Amino acid sequence: MPRELFEKELAELQDDVLILGSMAEKAVVDSVEALRSADLEWSQRIIEEDLAINKKRFDIEESALFVIASQQPLATDLRAVMSALMIITDLERIGDHAEGIASINLRLGESEDLPRRMGYIPAMADRAIAMLRDSLNAYVERNVDEARRVCDADDEVDRLQDAVYDEAFRGMIEDPTKIERNTYYLWTAHNLERIADRCTNICERVIYLVTGRMEEINVSKY
C-alpha cells in the first residue's frame, strides 16, 4: 500500500507540473500575440495572471516536500521528485519572461501599424513554444533522445535572435525614429531566447531523471 500511495502522489506531482507548463505556454503565446496586435488590456491581464503561475509553482513545491517528508523516497524515486522541483522553477521563470514581453507591449503603447511587423520575432516565438511543448513531452515520456533534440533546437532560436538584432540595428541606422521601438523588439527577442534556454534546462533535468547523470547541454554550438 505505501508503494501504491507513493506512485499515486508521484503521478499527481507530474500532472501538476504539466498544468504549470500549460499555464506558462499560454502566457508566452498570449504575450506575443498581444504584442503583435498592440492589445494593452490583454498584456495587463497576462501580467496579473502571472501571480497564478507563481502560486501554482509554490503549491507544487509544498506537495513535493510533503512527498519527500512522508514517503522518504530513495534513488530513482528521489530523482523524480527533485527533477520536478527543478522543472517547475524553469516553468515559473518562463512565465516571468512572458510577463516581460507583456510589459514591453505596455511600454510601446498603442500603434496604428496593426498588426505590428516584428520581423523574425514571431518565428522565434514559434520555435521557443515548440521547444517548451517538446521538453514537457520528453519529461512525460522519459525520452532522452527527444530531450537532446530539443536542446539542439536552441541553436535555431539563437540564429533567429541574431537575425532580429541585425534587422533592428539596421532599422535604427536607416531611421532614428525607430530606435525606441526596435530597442523594445530587442528586449522581446532576449526574453524569447531565455525561454528557449529554460527549455534546455528542463531537458537537462529529463536526462538526469532517466540516467542519473547531470549534463551541461545549454551551450552555444556555433
KEDRENLUM-493890 format. One record per residue: residue in one letter; x, y, z of N, C-alpha, C, CB in turn. Coordinates in steps of 0.05 Angstrom, whole numbers, padded with zeros to 5 digits, always signed. Each point is the difference from the previous one (the first is absolute). Glycine has a CB too. Layout:
% residues N
aXYZXYZXYZXYZ;...
END
This chain:
% residues 222
m+00016-00024+00000-00016+00024+00000+00017+00025+00000-00035-00025+00024;p+00057+00027-00008+00016+00024+00000+00011+00006-00028+00012-00008+00048;r-00003-00013-00062+00011+00004-00027-00022+00010-00019+00034-00036+00008;e-00057+00025-00006-00022+00009-00017-00007+00030+00005-00018-00047-00001;l+00018+00054+00027-00005+00028+00007+00021+00018-00011-00023-00015+00042;f+00048+00006-00040+00022+00017-00010-00002+00004-00030+00029-00017+00036;e-00035-00004-00051-00003+00002-00029-00023+00018-00007+00019-00046-00005;k-00040+00045+00020-00023+00018-00004+00008+00029+00004-00032-00036+00014;e+00047+00041+00008+00008+00028+00006+00020+00009-00022-00007-00008+00049;l+00024-00009-00058+00020+00007-00021-00015+00007-00026+00035-00030+00021;a-00056+00014-00028-00015+00006-00024-00015+00026+00002-00006-00049-00007;e-00004+00055+00031-00014+00026+00004+00020+00023-00002-00033-00023+00030;l+00057+00019-00020+00021+00020-00002+00007+00006-00029+00019-00015+00044;q-00016-00006-00060+00005+00003-00029-00023+00015-00014+00028-00042+00001;d-00052+00035+00006-00023+00013-00012+00000+00030+00006-00027-00042+00004;d+00035+00049+00021+00001+00028+00008+00022+00015-00016-00017-00012+00046;v+00039-00002-00051+00022+00012-00016-00011+00007-00028+00035-00026+00027;l-00050+00007-00038-00011+00005-00027-00020+00022+00000+00007-00048-00010;i-00023+00051+00031-00019+00022+00002+00015+00026+00000-00033-00029+00025;l+00055+00031-00009+00016+00024+00001+00012+00005-00027+00010-00008+00049;g-00001-00013-00063+00011+00003-00026-00021+00012-00020+00031-00038+00009;s-00056+00029-00007-00021+00011-00017-00005+00029+00006-00021-00045-00002;m+00022+00053+00028-00004+00027+00008+00023+00018-00012-00024-00015+00042;a+00049+00005-00040+00022+00015-00010-00001+00003-00030+00028-00017+00038;e-00035-00005-00052-00003+00001-00029-00021+00020-00009+00014-00048-00002;k-00037+00048+00015-00021+00019-00006+00010+00029+00004-00035-00034+00013;a+00050+00038+00008+00010+00027+00005+00018+00010-00023-00003-00009+00050;v+00020-00009-00059+00019+00007-00022-00016+00005-00026+00036-00027+00021;v-00053+00009-00028-00016+00003-00024-00016+00027+00001-00004-00051-00005;d-00009+00056+00027-00017+00023+00003+00017+00026-00001-00033-00027+00026;s+00056+00026-00013+00017+00024+00002+00009+00009-00028+00014-00013+00046;v-00006-00006-00063+00010+00007-00026-00023+00009-00018+00036-00033+00004;e-00060+00021-00002-00023+00008-00015-00010+00028+00008-00012-00049-00006;a+00013+00054+00032-00008+00026+00010+00019+00021-00010-00020-00020+00041;l+00046+00014-00042+00019+00018-00011-00005+00005-00029+00034-00015+00033;r-00039-00006-00048-00005+00003-00029-00024+00018-00006+00020-00045-00007;s-00041+00042+00024-00025+00015-00004-00001+00026+00016-00022-00044-00010;a+00043+00050+00025+00000+00024+00017-00024+00001+00019+00025+00024-00037;d-00032-00047+00047-00023-00002+00019+00011+00004+00028-00025-00032-00031;l+00021+00056+00041+00012+00007+00026-00016-00013+00023+00016+00043-00019;e-00042-00045+00016-00017-00013+00021+00008-00029+00003-00038+00032-00009;w+00043-00045-00014+00008-00028+00001+00026-00003+00015-00024-00009-00044;s+00043+00026+00038+00026-00001+00013-00003+00005+00030+00022+00016-00042;q-00039+00002+00050-00004+00005+00028-00011-00025+00014-00009+00048-00010;r-00009-00063-00004-00011-00024+00012+00022-00021+00003-00044+00009-00020;i+00062-00011+00000+00022-00019+00002+00017+00005+00024+00000-00004-00050;i+00006+00030+00055+00016+00008+00023-00014-00008+00026+00019+00038-00026;e-00045-00034+00027-00015-00007+00025-00001-00030+00003-00027+00042-00005;e+00024-00056-00017-00003-00030+00002+00027-00013+00007-00037+00002-00033;d+00059+00012+00032+00025-00012+00008+00000-00007+00029+00023+00027-00035;l-00039-00014+00051-00003-00007+00028-00010-00028+00004-00008+00048+00011;a-00010-00057-00029-00010-00027+00001+00022-00020-00007-00046+00017-00012;i+00063-00011-00006+00023-00017-00007+00018-00003+00024-00003+00014-00049;n+00009+00009+00062+00017-00001+00024-00012-00017+00021+00017+00045-00011;k-00043-00042+00016-00014-00015+00021+00001-00030-00006-00030+00039+00009;k+00026-00046-00035+00000-00028-00007+00027-00012+00005-00035+00009-00035;r+00056+00006+00029+00027-00011+00006+00003-00005+00029+00018+00025-00039;f-00026-00006+00056+00004-00004+00029-00017-00023+00011+00010+00049+00004;d-00034-00052-00015-00017-00022+00008+00013-00027-00007-00041+00029-00007;i+00053-00031-00017+00014-00024-00007+00024-00006+00018-00015+00007-00048;e+00029+00014+00054+00023-00003+00019-00009-00012+00026+00023+00039-00022;e-00045-00028+00033-00010-00011+00025-00008-00029-00002-00016+00046+00011;s+00003-00053-00033-00007-00028-00005+00024-00018-00001-00041+00015-00024;a+00062-00006+00009+00024-00015-00003+00014-00004+00027+00005+00017-00047;l-00004+00004+00063+00013-00002+00026-00015-00020+00018+00017+00047-00005;f-00044-00046+00002-00016-00019+00016+00006-00029-00008-00036+00035+00004;v+00039-00039-00030+00006-00027-00010+00027-00009+00012-00026+00008-00043;i+00046+00009+00042+00027-00007+00011-00002-00006+00029+00021+00029-00034;a-00035-00012+00049-00001-00004+00029-00016-00025+00008+00003+00050+00005;s-00025-00055-00019-00017-00022+00008+00008-00027-00011-00036+00033+00002;q+00048-00033-00027+00007-00025-00013+00030-00007+00002-00039+00008-00030;q+00055+00013+00034+00029-00004+00002+00010-00016-00024-00002+00003+00050;p-00002+00007-00074+00008-00015-00024+00031-00002-00003-00042+00015-00023;l+00051-00036+00010+00028-00005-00004+00006-00002-00030+00003-00023+00045;a+00022+00028-00051+00011-00004-00027-00018+00011-00022+00022-00041+00017;t-00031+00024-00035-00016+00009-00024-00024+00016+00009+00016-00040-00026;d-00030+00031+00046-00024+00014+00009+00006+00028+00009-00020-00044+00013;l+00042+00047+00002+00008+00026+00009+00008+00018-00024+00015-00019+00044;r-00002+00008-00064+00006+00015-00024-00025+00011-00013+00042-00028-00007;a-00063+00012+00007-00025+00008-00013-00011+00025+00014-00009-00047-00014;v+00009+00046+00041-00010+00023+00015+00017+00025-00004-00020-00032+00034;m+00047+00028-00032+00018+00023-00003-00001+00011-00028+00029-00020+00036;s-00031+00003-00056-00002+00010-00027-00025+00017-00004+00025-00040-00016;a-00047+00031+00028-00025+00016-00002+00004+00028+00013-00027-00043+00001;l+00041+00043+00021+00005+00026+00014+00016+00019-00018-00002-00024+00045;m+00022+00013-00058+00017+00016-00017-00015+00009-00025+00040-00024+00017;i-00056+00007-00028-00015+00007-00024-00020+00022+00005+00005-00047-00016;i-00019+00046+00039-00020+00021+00005+00013+00027+00004-00029-00035+00021;t+00054+00035-00012+00014+00025+00003+00004+00013-00028+00024-00017+00041;d-00016+00001-00061+00003+00010-00027-00026+00008-00012+00040-00029-00005;l-00061+00014+00010-00027+00007-00010-00010+00026+00011-00010-00049-00005;e+00015+00053+00031-00008+00026+00012+00015+00023-00012-00011-00024+00043;r+00037+00020-00049+00016+00021-00012-00009+00005-00029+00039-00013+00029;i-00048-00008-00043-00011+00004-00027-00024+00019+00002+00016-00046-00015;g-00032+00041+00036-00023+00019+00004+00010+00028+00005-00026-00038+00019;d+00048+00041-00005+00011+00027+00004+00009+00013-00026+00014-00014+00046;h-00002-00002-00064+00008+00011-00025-00024+00009-00017+00041-00029+00001;a-00063+00013+00001-00024+00008-00014-00011+00026+00012-00011-00048-00010;e+00012+00050+00036-00008+00025+00013+00018+00023-00010-00016-00026+00041;g+00041+00021-00045+00018+00021-00010-00008+00009-00028+00037-00020+00027;i-00045+00002-00044-00010+00008-00027-00025+00016+00002+00021-00041-00019;a-00039+00033+00037-00024+00016+00005+00006+00028+00009-00024-00042+00011;s+00044+00044+00006+00008+00027+00010+00011+00017-00023+00009-00020+00046;i+00006+00007-00064+00011+00014-00023-00023+00012-00017+00040-00031+00000;n-00062+00015-00003-00022+00010-00016-00012+00025+00013-00010-00047-00015;l+00008+00047+00042-00011+00023+00013+00018+00025-00004-00021-00030+00034;r+00047+00025-00035+00019+00022-00004-00003+00011-00029+00032-00020+00034;l-00036+00002-00053-00003+00008-00028-00026+00016-00004+00026-00040-00014;g-00047+00033+00029-00025+00014-00002-00015-00007-00026+00020+00037+00027;e-00040-00021-00032-00017-00005-00024+00015+00005-00025-00041+00012+00027;s+00032-00025-00048+00013+00003-00026-00020+00000-00022+00041-00023+00017;e-00036+00040-00038-00018+00000-00023+00008-00021-00020-00009+00049+00007;d+00033-00059-00004+00011-00020-00019-00007-00028+00010+00038+00032-00014;l-00062-00041+00007-00009-00026+00011-00007-00019-00023-00018+00023+00041;p+00025-00049-00038+00016-00010+00022+00029+00010-00002-00029-00040+00003;r+00043+00042+00019+00027+00010-00001+00018-00018-00017-00006+00021+00045;r+00023-00009-00061+00020-00016-00015+00024-00004+00018-00017+00018-00045;m+00021-00042+00054+00021-00006+00020+00023-00017-00010-00035+00004+00034;g+00038-00005-00061+00022-00015-00011+00001-00029+00008+00025+00042+00000;y-00003-00050+00011+00004-00029+00007-00010-00007+00028+00040+00001-00029;i-00052+00018+00043-00009-00006+00027-00022-00021+00001+00011+00047+00012;p-00031-00046-00030-00020-00022+00001+00012-00027-00005-00034+00032-00016;a+00054-00034-00002+00013-00026-00006+00015-00009+00025+00004+00011-00049;m+00009+00008+00063+00014-00007+00025-00020-00011+00020+00034+00036-00009;a-00057-00022+00011-00020-00009+00020-00010-00028-00007-00013+00048+00007;d+00008-00053-00032-00009-00027-00008+00020-00022+00007-00025+00021-00038;r+00050-00015+00034+00021-00020+00007+00002-00004+00030+00025+00012-00041;a-00027+00010+00056+00003-00003+00029-00025-00015+00012+00027+00043+00001;i-00050-00037-00012-00024-00014+00010+00001-00030-00007-00027+00043-00006;a+00037-00049-00018+00003-00028-00008+00020-00014+00019-00011+00012-00048;m+00032+00002+00055+00020-00012+00018-00013-00005+00027+00037+00024-00024;l-00054-00006+00034-00013-00004+00025-00018-00025-00001+00001+00050+00009;r-00017-00052-00029-00018-00023-00003+00016-00026-00001-00034+00029-00024;d+00055-00029+00007+00016-00024-00003+00015-00008+00025+00004+00011-00049;s+00005+00009+00064+00015-00006+00024-00018-00013+00021+00031+00039-00009;l-00056-00030+00011-00019-00012+00018-00008-00028-00009-00017+00046+00012;n+00015-00050-00038-00006-00026-00010+00023-00019+00006-00028+00020-00037;a+00053-00011+00034+00023-00016+00007+00000-00007+00030+00027+00021-00037;y-00037-00003+00053-00002-00005+00029-00021-00022+00005+00013+00048+00010;v-00036-00046-00022-00021-00020+00004+00009-00027-00010-00035+00035-00003;e+00047-00036-00020+00008-00025-00013+00027-00010+00011-00025+00014-00041;r+00039+00002+00057+00027-00007+00009+00018-00007-00024-00020-00018+00044;n+00019+00036-00064+00013-00005-00025+00025+00016-00003-00045-00010-00021;v+00068-00002+00025+00026+00014-00001+00006+00010-00028+00016-00028+00038;d-00022+00012-00058+00005+00008-00028-00015+00026-00007+00009-00048-00012;e-00034+00048+00020-00016+00024-00006+00010+00024+00016-00040-00029-00009;a+00049+00024+00033+00011+00022+00016+00024+00012-00014-00017-00022+00042;r+00034+00005-00053+00024+00010-00014-00008+00015-00025+00027-00039+00018;r-00048+00030-00032-00009+00014-00024-00010+00028+00007-00012-00044-00021;v-00001+00046+00043-00010+00027+00009+00024+00018+00005-00042-00020+00020;c+00062+00010-00007+00024+00016+00006+00013+00009-00026+00007-00025+00043;d-00006+00007-00063+00012+00008-00026-00016+00022-00013+00017-00047-00006;a-00044+00047+00010-00017+00021-00012+00006+00028+00010-00035-00035-00006;d+00049+00036+00029+00006+00027+00011+00018+00016-00019-00004-00020+00046;d+00021+00006-00062+00017+00014-00018-00016+00016-00020+00034-00036+00005;e-00057+00026-00014-00016+00014-00019-00012+00025+00013-00011-00043-00024;v+00003+00042+00049-00010+00023+00014+00022+00021+00002-00032-00028+00026;d+00057+00019-00021+00022+00019+00002+00005+00014-00027+00021-00028+00036;r-00023+00013-00058+00004+00011-00026-00022+00021-00006+00023-00043-00016;l-00047+00036+00023-00022+00019-00004+00004+00025+00017-00031-00038-00011;q+00041+00035+00035+00006+00024+00016+00021+00018-00014-00012-00026+00042;d+00032+00014-00053+00020+00015-00015-00013+00015-00023+00035-00034+00013;a-00054+00021-00026-00013+00013-00023-00017+00024+00010-00001-00044-00024;v-00012+00040+00047-00016+00022+00011+00019+00024+00007-00034-00033+00019;y+00057+00027-00008+00019+00021+00007+00010+00015-00025+00013-00026+00041;d-00006+00010-00061+00010+00012-00025-00021+00018-00012+00029-00039-00008;e-00054+00029+00006-00021+00016-00012-00007+00025+00017-00019-00042-00019;a+00019+00039+00045-00006+00022+00018+00021+00022-00003-00024-00031+00032;f+00049+00024-00032+00022+00020-00001+00000+00014-00027+00027-00027+00033;r-00032+00012-00054-00001+00012-00027-00022+00021-00001+00018-00042-00021;g-00041+00034+00033-00023+00019+00000+00006+00025+00016-00030-00039-00004;m+00044+00036+00026+00008+00024+00016+00018+00019-00016-00004-00028+00042;i+00023+00016-00057+00018+00016-00016-00014+00015-00022+00037-00032+00011;e-00055+00017-00024-00015+00012-00023-00020+00020+00009+00007-00042-00025;d-00019+00038+00048-00022+00018+00009+00002+00003+00031-00030-00013-00040;p+00043+00034+00049+00003+00004+00029-00026+00001+00016+00042+00024-00010;t-00064-00018-00003-00026+00000+00014-00008-00028+00009-00014+00040-00027;k+00027-00061+00016-00006-00027+00007+00017-00011+00023-00014-00007-00047;i+00031+00024+00058+00018-00010+00021-00015-00011+00024+00034+00034-00016;e-00053-00019+00026-00014-00009+00024-00015-00026-00006-00005+00048+00016;r-00011-00048-00038-00015-00024-00006+00018-00024-00003-00035+00029-00022;n+00056-00026+00006+00018-00023-00005+00015-00009+00025+00005+00017-00047;t+00000+00002+00065+00012-00008+00025-00018-00019+00016+00025+00043+00002;y-00051-00037-00002-00019-00017+00013-00002-00027-00014-00026+00040+00015;y+00029-00041-00041+00000-00025-00014+00025-00017+00008-00025+00021-00039;l+00048-00007+00043+00024-00014+00009-00006-00013+00028+00030+00032-00026;w-00043-00017+00043-00007-00011+00026-00018-00024-00002+00005+00046+00020;t-00024-00044-00039-00019-00023-00005+00016-00025-00008-00037+00032-00013;a+00055-00028-00006+00016-00022-00010+00017-00012+00023+00002+00021-00046;h+00008-00005+00063+00015-00010+00023-00017-00017+00018+00029+00040-00001;n-00054-00032+00006-00018-00016+00016-00005-00027-00013-00021+00042+00018;l+00017-00042-00044-00006-00025-00014+00025-00018+00000-00033+00024-00029;e+00057-00013+00027+00024-00016+00001+00003-00012+00027+00021+00029-00034;r-00028-00015+00055+00002-00010+00027-00021-00023+00005+00017+00045+00016;i-00040-00042-00029-00020-00021+00002+00011-00026-00012-00037+00034-00003;a+00050-00032-00020+00012-00023-00013+00022-00012+00018-00010+00019-00045;d+00025-00002+00058+00021-00010+00019-00013-00015+00023+00031+00038-00013;r-00053-00028+00023-00014-00014+00022-00010-00027-00009-00014+00044+00018;c+00007-00047-00043-00009-00026-00011+00023-00019+00000-00035+00022-00028;t+00059-00013+00021+00023-00018+00000+00006-00008+00029+00019+00021-00042;n-00023-00003+00061+00003-00008+00028-00018-00023+00008+00013+00047+00010;i-00038-00044-00019-00020-00022+00005+00010-00026-00011-00038+00034-00001;c+00049-00033-00024+00009-00025-00012+00024-00011+00014-00018+00017-00044;e+00035+00000+00054+00023-00010+00016-00010-00015+00024+00028+00038-00015;r-00050-00028+00027-00012-00014+00023-00012-00027-00008-00009+00044+00021;v-00002-00045-00045-00012-00025-00010+00023-00021-00003-00037+00025-00025;i+00059-00016+00014+00023-00018-00004+00010-00010+00027+00013+00023-00042;y-00012-00005+00062+00008-00007+00027-00020-00020+00012+00022+00045+00006;l-00047-00040-00010-00021-00017+00011+00003-00029-00010-00031+00040+00003;v+00037-00042-00029+00001-00027-00012+00027-00013+00005-00032+00015-00035;t+00054+00000+00033+00026-00013+00001+00014+00003+00026+00004+00009-00048;g-00012+00011+00065+00014+00005+00025+00024+00017-00004-00017-00043+00017;r+00022+00053-00041+00024+00017-00006-00009+00028-00008+00026-00041-00014;m-00013+00061+00026-00005+00028-00008+00019+00007-00023-00014+00012+00047;e+00002-00001-00069+00016+00008-00023-00006+00030-00006-00001-00047-00019;e+00022+00062+00013-00002+00028-00008-00004+00000-00030+00028+00017+00039;i-00052-00012-00048-00006-00001-00029-00006+00028-00010-00018-00046+00005;n+00010+00064+00012-00008+00027-00008+00024+00017-00006-00042-00004+00028;v+00057-00004-00049+00024+00015-00009-00003+00005-00030+00029-00021+00038;s-00021+00045-00046-00002+00006-00029+00018-00019-00016-00010+00048+00011;k-00001-00057-00033+00015-00019-00017+00010+00012-00026-00028-00037+00021;y+00026+00063-00024+00009+00012-00025+00013+00027+00005-00036-00023-00025;
END
